[in-house]
Amino acid sequence: MSKYSGLGSAFADKGQHVDTGSAIGLTGNSANSTQNLVTFELWNKGTRLNPREYIPF
């Protein structure tokens, strides 16, 4: 499962399957920063995963 935060507008709904390369939304404005920032987490069966082990950056 992937979890995203910081989206101003979401194009995908919770639980919706998205294809590789699909836009999931637009960044939003953060009250605590001068930058728009989207963060994400990967989870498997309640355990947080290190994305660097699954996604080449």
PyMOL commands that set and color helices and strands:
alter all, ss='L'
color gray80, all
select helices_A, chain A and resi 51-53
alter helices_A, ss='H'
color red, helices_A
select strands_A, chain A and resi 2-5+7-10+25-27+39-44+47-49
alter strands_A, ss='S'
color yellow, strands_A
deselect
rebuild
show_as cartoon
